[in-house]
Amino acid sequence: MSKRKDPLEGENTPDRVYFATGMMLDAGDFLDEQAYHRGRLARALAFTHGTGTVAGLNVGYRLRSGAGAGAVEELVVSPGLAIDRQGRLIELRREACIRLDRWYAEQAESKDHAAVEALAQAWAAQADHGVAAAAWDGVVADVFVRFAACERGKTPAFAEGPFDALDAVQPSRVRDGYELQLILRPEDNLPQRVPPQGWPSFADTDDPAQRRRKLQDAILTGWPGNAATPTEPPALDEYPANQADRLAVFLARVVIQAAQPNPGRAPVRTPRPAPPQTDADAGAVVKIDNHLRLFIYMPQALARALGM
C-alpha cells in the first residue's frame, strides 16, 4: 500500500463546510469535511486522554525456525491501540513484526560508515541503558509506532495536475494504518523513563483540598504553548536525535546483547540459541522493557486499582 500525507499533520482551523442549495462542490470540499470531523475528534482525544498506549501493543521477542537450517528473529508487537500526540488513533488489528536479524545486518554490514558508527555508538554498558531487566551490555534501540494513511482500492478518476490521461486512477479508500520503527539510541545517560509525564506529582500532598487545588492549577496552566501548531511538538527525551517524526508513539526499549565494539567496527552479537525462543526464555539474547512508555489509564482500570 502506498502512503499519502495525512491532512491532520498540517495546521488545521476548525472551519466546517457550509452547504447550500445549488452550491458547486468538488473533491476538496468533501476532504475538508472529513478533515474537520477527524480533527475535532483528534483534538478531544489529545487533550482529554493524552498520548500513549490505550491497550495492548506489548513488544516481545521471538526466534522461530525458518526455511532450511535458518532461523527468523523477530520483535513482535501484539494487537492494540494507541493515541499519538496529534490525537490520532493508531490501531494494530493483528500481530506485527520487525525482522530483527535483518535490521541488524543491514546496518552492521552497511558500506556506509555512518550507519556502522551509529550502531557502535548505540552500544551501552548495562548500567547506562535504563533497562532493569537486562543483565548484559548491548546495542540499545527503541520501538516506535507511527500513524500512516495508506491508499487502497484504485478506481478510475480524472487525472490530477497538468495531465491528459484516459486511464488515470485514484484510491477509492484511505486506511488509517501504521508503521513500526526501530530507532537506535546513541545518546549517553539514557533517561530511565522516556516520555515525560505532563501532570505534577501529588505524593507530597496529603490534604485533599491542597491536592485538588494543585490539580486545578495544573489544568489552568495545562494548555501548551504550541497548541495551535501541534505538528511541531518539542524535542523530548523519548525521541532520538535521528528520529524525524515527533508524532510517533514510543512503545519499548530493546537491548540487543553484543560485545563492546572495536574502533570503526560494529558490535558483534552473541550467538543465538536454537529456536524456538521467546523473550520469556532465559537463553534469549534480547531484553525488552515495555514499561518506560506512557500509558493511558481508563476509568474502569483506575477504579479497580483503587479497590472500587
Secondary structure, DSSP 8 states (H G I E B T S, - for coil): --EE--GGGS----------TT----HHHHHHHHHHHHHHHHHHHHHHT-SEEEEE--EEEEEEE-STT-EEEEEEE-SEEEE-TT--EEEE-S-EEEEHHHHHHHHHT-S-HHHHHHHHHTEE-GGGS--TT--S-EEEEEEEEEEEEEEEEEEE----SS---SS-EEEEEEEEEEEEEEEE---SS--SS-S--SS---TT---HHHHHHHHHHHHHT-S-TTTT-TTS----TTS-TT---TT-EEEEEEEEEB----TTS---B-----S-EETTSTT-SEEEE-SSS-B---HHHHHHHTT-
